[in-house]
Amino acid sequence: MLSVDAAGNLYPCTRFAQYSLRDKETWTIGNIHDGIDKNKLRPFLTLDRTTQSPQKCIECEVASGCAWCQGENFDAAQTHTVFERATAICLMHKARVRANNYYWNKLYRKLELEDLREQYEANKRIVKPETC
Ligand code: SF4
């Protein structure tokens, strides 16, 4: 999301402004006086999951729920690039997926058992006490 700082510098996102970065220099894409420099914007126009991700992320079974941030990629990269996906979230995301699967499977199983119980209750023969 285009961002602007108090000095009028433009950034592809607030995450590229100095106050958001840990070690890197800012990545401006222009300023309010001259507008956006399309050459500085160009790398962002080609970003997608495959141009940024290592092979393990491209083949990952839980990649659809794994967020990644262009600014964090830039900040965590060894060089001045946005084409290096930060994967610090990897183990935590996989653990979160497993925990969710465990919880929802348990819940579905419980609800399934309750459905059977309801069916049993709905279909059981009513035994009148006097016929016993
Ligand atoms: S969970 Fe790990 S391997 Fe999978 S997409 Fe996320 S960072 Fe990549």
Residues whose N, C-alpha, C, O or C-beta is under 5 A from the ligand:
A	BS01	SF4	K56 C57 C60 V62 A63 C66 T87 C90 H93 K94
